[in-house]
């Protein structure tokens, strides 16, 4: 470790101020103390990222504060530390990690390295989320979930996220919807929206085949449909609300939610350009019962 005098020097030279001063990327001008991250959930993947996500105390909006100096030097993944999670925490964090893998796979910032991590993360998370919920003491599945979450975090570092996170954050800000539940609610709707883009549909096909959800006889549209169906099945197993009505969302609030979603940074990386009216359509779809909402969003 660093000698005491070096630590004191770093502490004295810290940037100071309030957290909102660092909202954005690269706002810290001075060195930071080295960080060892030991996650106790399989969710955010922040142990492999240089971003912290902090809710503003007044507006409740999430502030993404990123700086390369903030990345942990070491990440220790010990699945034993996840065994005491309540089932709901396992479910919500696992769904968040799955969403990270699915969104980072298709963003406009994706590259060959992030694609490798996204694909492997999705394979691990898709195969093991139901297992850890049904067999909470299954240490092997817990370890694979932790590794999948970490890989997804590494993918996010390069590729960022998309419209599911952009649509989820206003739900959390206005209705206190747990983040994992908010992204889980919106992800299938966003995927249907994105699948209208041919390049993104091919990437979804890649995910479906890598996770062994699609066979060789399927075309990309059928494999994408199977992929979304599998994700919806996992949402059901995880107990994620399948209608925004179940989260207390009211129809008159949709315009407000859509405007806030359209201003979210993550939405700018969505593979298909998305604006206020598109977010309104997504929220309207999320308000419907599951069977009615499972339609193609043009």
C-alpha positions as CSV (number, residue, x, y, z in Angstrom):
1,X,0.0,0.0,0.0
2,X,0.9,3.6,-0.1
3,X,2.9,5.1,2.8
4,X,1.0,7.2,5.3
5,X,2.5,10.5,4.2
6,X,1.6,9.7,0.6
7,X,-2.0,9.0,1.6
8,X,-2.2,12.2,3.6
9,X,-0.8,14.2,0.7
10,X,-3.5,12.8,-1.7
11,X,-6.2,13.5,0.8
12,X,-5.0,17.1,1.3
13,X,-4.8,17.6,-2.5
14,X,-8.3,16.1,-3.2
15,X,-10.5,18.2,-5.5
16,X,-13.2,18.8,-2.9
17,X,-16.6,20.4,-3.8
18,X,-19.9,18.5,-4.2
19,X,-20.6,15.3,-6.1
20,X,-22.6,17.2,-8.7
21,X,-19.4,19.1,-9.6
22,X,-18.2,15.8,-11.1
23,X,-21.3,15.1,-13.1
24,X,-19.9,14.1,-16.5
25,X,-16.5,12.7,-17.6
26,X,-13.0,13.7,-16.5
27,X,-14.0,16.4,-14.0
28,X,-11.5,15.4,-11.3
29,X,-8.2,17.2,-12.0
30,X,-6.1,15.7,-9.2
31,X,-4.9,12.1,-8.4
32,X,-7.2,9.7,-6.5
33,X,-6.4,7.1,-3.9
34,X,-6.0,3.6,-5.3
35,X,-9.2,1.5,-5.0
36,X,-9.7,-2.3,-4.5
37,X,-13.3,-3.2,-5.3
38,X,-15.0,-6.2,-3.6
39,X,-18.6,-6.5,-4.9
40,X,-21.2,-8.2,-2.7
41,X,-23.8,-8.4,-5.5
42,X,-23.7,-9.5,-9.2
43,X,-25.2,-6.4,-10.7
44,X,-23.7,-3.1,-11.6
45,X,-20.2,-4.2,-12.7
46,X,-18.9,-1.0,-11.2
47,X,-15.9,-2.9,-9.9
48,X,-14.7,-2.9,-13.6
49,X,-15.7,0.7,-14.4
50,X,-14.5,4.2,-13.9
51,X,-18.0,5.6,-13.3
52,X,-20.0,6.2,-10.2
53,X,-23.8,6.7,-10.4
54,X,-25.1,9.0,-7.7
55,X,-28.7,10.3,-7.2
56,X,-29.0,14.0,-6.7
57,X,-30.5,14.6,-3.3
58,X,-32.9,17.3,-4.6
59,X,-34.1,16.1,-8.0
60,X,-33.5,12.4,-7.5
61,X,-32.0,12.3,-11.0
62,X,-29.0,10.1,-11.4
63,X,-25.7,11.7,-12.1
64,X,-23.1,9.7,-14.0
65,X,-19.7,10.8,-12.7
66,X,-16.8,9.2,-14.6
67,X,-13.1,9.6,-14.6
68,X,-10.4,7.1,-15.6
69,X,-8.6,7.8,-12.3
70,X,-11.6,6.4,-10.5
71,X,-11.3,2.9,-11.9
72,X,-10.5,0.3,-9.3
73,X,-6.9,-1.1,-9.5
74,X,-8.1,-4.5,-8.5
75,X,-11.5,-6.3,-8.5
76,X,-11.9,-9.3,-6.2
77,X,-14.9,-11.5,-7.1
78,X,-15.9,-13.9,-4.3
79,X,-19.3,-15.5,-4.8
80,X,-19.4,-16.4,-1.1
81,X,-20.1,-12.8,-0.4
82,X,-23.3,-12.9,-2.5
83,X,-24.9,-15.8,-0.6
84,X,-26.7,-13.7,2.0
85,X,-28.5,-11.4,-0.4
86,X,-32.3,-11.4,-0.1
87,X,-33.9,-13.0,-3.2
88,X,-35.2,-9.6,-4.4
89,X,-31.6,-8.1,-4.3
90,X,-30.3,-11.1,-6.3
91,X,-33.1,-10.7,-8.8
92,X,-32.9,-6.9,-9.2
93,X,-29.1,-6.8,-9.5
94,X,-29.0,-9.8,-11.8
95,X,-31.6,-8.1,-14.1
96,X,-29.5,-5.0,-14.1
97,X,-26.4,-6.9,-15.1
98,X,-28.4,-8.7,-17.9
99,X,-29.5,-5.4,-19.2
100,X,-26.0,-4.1,-19.2
101,X,-24.9,-7.0,-21.3
102,X,-27.8,-6.6,-23.7
103,X,-27.5,-2.9,-24.1
104,X,-23.7,-2.6,-24.3
105,X,-23.8,-5.2,-27.1
106,X,-25.6,-2.9,-29.5
107,X,-24.7,0.7,-28.7
108,X,-23.2,3.1,-31.2
109,X,-20.0,3.2,-29.2
110,X,-19.5,-0.6,-29.3
111,X,-16.2,-2.0,-30.5
112,X,-14.6,-5.4,-31.0
113,X,-13.4,-5.6,-27.4
114,X,-16.7,-4.5,-25.8
115,X,-18.6,-6.9,-28.0
116,X,-16.5,-9.8,-26.7
117,X,-17.3,-8.9,-23.1
118,X,-21.0,-8.2,-23.8
119,X,-21.4,-11.5,-25.5
120,X,-19.7,-13.5,-22.8
121,X,-21.5,-11.6,-20.1
122,X,-24.9,-12.3,-21.7
123,X,-24.1,-16.0,-22.0
124,X,-23.2,-16.3,-18.3
125,X,-26.1,-14.1,-17.0
126,X,-28.8,-15.6,-19.2
127,X,-27.8,-19.2,-18.2
128,X,-27.4,-18.6,-14.5
129,X,-29.9,-15.9,-13.4
130,X,-32.8,-18.4,-13.0
131,X,-30.5,-20.9,-11.3
132,X,-29.4,-18.5,-8.5
133,X,-33.0,-17.5,-7.9
134,X,-34.2,-21.1,-7.7
135,X,-31.0,-22.4,-6.0
136,X,-29.7,-19.5,-3.9
137,X,-26.8,-21.6,-2.4
138,X,-25.5,-22.7,-5.8
139,X,-22.0,-21.2,-5.5
140,X,-21.0,-22.1,-9.1
141,X,-23.9,-20.2,-10.5
142,X,-23.3,-17.3,-8.1
143,X,-19.7,-17.1,-9.4
144,X,-20.8,-17.1,-13.0
145,X,-23.2,-14.3,-12.3
146,X,-20.5,-12.3,-10.6
147,X,-18.2,-12.9,-13.6
148,X,-21.0,-12.0,-16.0
149,X,-21.7,-8.8,-14.2
150,X,-18.0,-7.8,-14.2
151,X,-17.7,-8.6,-17.9
152,X,-20.7,-6.5,-18.6
153,X,-19.1,-3.6,-16.5
154,X,-16.0,-3.9,-18.7
155,X,-18.2,-3.7,-21.8
156,X,-20.0,-0.6,-20.5
157,X,-16.6,1.1,-19.9
158,X,-16.1,1.0,-23.7
159,X,-19.5,1.0,-25.2
160,X,-21.8,2.7,-22.7
161,X,-25.6,1.9,-22.5
162,X,-28.8,2.7,-24.3
163,X,-32.5,3.6,-24.2
164,X,-33.6,1.1,-21.6
165,X,-31.5,2.9,-19.0
166,X,-32.6,6.3,-20.2
167,X,-36.2,5.2,-19.9
168,X,-35.6,3.6,-16.5
169,X,-34.1,6.5,-14.7
170,X,-37.2,8.8,-14.7
171,X,-39.2,5.9,-13.3
172,X,-36.8,5.7,-10.4
173,X,-36.7,9.5,-9.9
174,X,-40.5,9.9,-9.8
175,X,-41.9,6.6,-8.5
176,X,-38.9,5.1,-6.6
177,X,-38.9,2.1,-8.8
178,X,-35.8,0.0,-8.0
179,X,-33.3,0.4,-10.7
180,X,-33.1,-3.3,-11.7
181,X,-36.9,-3.4,-11.9
182,X,-37.1,-0.2,-14.0
183,X,-34.6,-1.4,-16.6
184,X,-36.1,-4.9,-16.6
185,X,-39.5,-3.4,-17.2
186,X,-38.3,-1.3,-20.2
187,X,-35.7,-3.6,-21.8
188,X,-38.0,-5.8,-23.9
189,X,-39.8,-2.7,-25.2
190,X,-36.6,-1.0,-26.1
191,X,-35.3,-4.2,-27.8
192,X,-38.4,-4.4,-30.0
193,X,-37.9,-0.7,-30.9
194,X,-34.2,-1.3,-31.7
195,X,-34.8,-4.5,-33.6
196,X,-36.3,-2.4,-36.5
197,X,-32.7,-1.4,-37.2
198,X,-31.1,-4.2,-39.4
199,X,-27.7,-3.9,-37.9
200,X,-29.0,-4.2,-34.3
201,X,-31.2,-7.1,-35.3
202,X,-28.1,-8.9,-36.5
203,X,-26.4,-8.2,-33.1
204,X,-29.5,-9.5,-31.2
205,X,-29.2,-12.6,-33.4
206,X,-25.6,-12.9,-32.3
207,X,-26.6,-12.8,-28.7
208,X,-29.4,-15.4,-29.2
209,X,-27.0,-17.8,-30.9
210,X,-24.2,-17.3,-28.5
211,X,-26.6,-18.1,-25.6
212,X,-27.9,-21.1,-27.5
213,X,-31.4,-19.8,-27.7
214,X,-31.6,-20.0,-31.5
215,X,-31.0,-22.9,-33.8
216,X,-29.3,-22.8,-37.3
217,X,-32.7,-22.9,-39.0
218,X,-33.9,-19.6,-37.6
219,X,-33.6,-16.3,-39.5
220,X,-32.5,-13.2,-37.6
221,X,-36.0,-12.0,-36.9
222,X,-37.1,-15.3,-35.4
223,X,-33.9,-15.5,-33.3
224,X,-34.4,-11.9,-32.1
225,X,-38.0,-12.8,-31.1
226,X,-36.8,-15.8,-29.2
227,X,-34.2,-13.7,-27.5
228,X,-36.8,-11.2,-26.3
229,X,-39.1,-14.0,-25.2
230,X,-36.3,-15.5,-23.1
231,X,-35.6,-12.1,-21.5
232,X,-39.3,-11.7,-20.7
233,X,-39.3,-15.2,-19.2
234,X,-36.3,-14.2,-16.9
235,X,-38.2,-11.1,-15.9
236,X,-41.1,-13.2,-14.8
237,X,-38.9,-15.5,-12.8
238,X,-37.2,-12.5,-11.2
239,X,-40.5,-11.0,-10.3
240,X,-40.0,-7.8,-12.3
241,X,-43.1,-5.7,-12.8
242,X,-44.4,-6.3,-16.3
243,X,-46.6,-3.2,-16.5
244,X,-45.8,0.3,-15.5
245,X,-49.2,0.5,-13.9
246,X,-47.9,-1.9,-11.3
247,X,-45.2,0.7,-10.5
248,X,-47.8,3.4,-9.9
249,X,-47.1,5.2,-13.2
250,X,-50.0,7.4,-14.3
251,X,-50.9,8.2,-17.9
252,X,-50.7,12.0,-17.6
253,X,-47.0,11.6,-16.4
254,X,-45.9,10.0,-19.7
255,X,-44.9,13.2,-21.4
256,X,-42.8,14.3,-18.4
257,X,-41.2,10.9,-18.2
258,X,-40.5,10.9,-22.0
259,X,-38.9,14.4,-21.9
260,X,-36.6,13.4,-19.0
261,X,-35.7,10.1,-20.7
262,X,-34.8,11.9,-23.9
263,X,-32.4,14.1,-22.0
264,X,-30.5,11.2,-20.4
265,X,-27.0,10.7,-21.6
266,X,-27.3,7.0,-22.1
267,X,-30.0,7.4,-24.7
268,X,-27.5,9.2,-27.0
269,X,-25.7,5.8,-27.5
270,X,-28.8,3.9,-28.4
271,X,-28.3,2.1,-31.8
272,X,-31.5,3.5,-33.2
273,X,-32.0,7.3,-32.8
274,X,-34.6,7.9,-30.2
275,X,-36.5,11.1,-29.2
276,X,-39.3,12.2,-27.0
277,X,-42.1,10.8,-29.1
278,X,-40.4,7.4,-29.2
279,X,-40.0,7.4,-25.5
280,X,-43.7,8.2,-25.2
281,X,-44.5,5.1,-27.3
282,X,-42.3,3.0,-25.1
283,X,-43.9,4.2,-21.9
284,X,-47.4,3.7,-23.5
285,X,-46.4,0.1,-24.4
286,X,-45.1,-0.4,-20.9
287,X,-48.4,0.7,-19.4
288,X,-50.3,-2.1,-21.2
289,X,-50.7,-5.6,-19.7
290,X,-47.9,-7.9,-20.8
291,X,-49.8,-9.7,-23.6
292,X,-50.9,-6.4,-25.2
293,X,-47.5,-4.7,-24.9
294,X,-45.6,-7.5,-26.7
295,X,-46.0,-5.8,-30.1
296,X,-43.5,-4.4,-32.6
297,X,-42.8,-0.7,-31.9
298,X,-42.0,0.8,-35.3
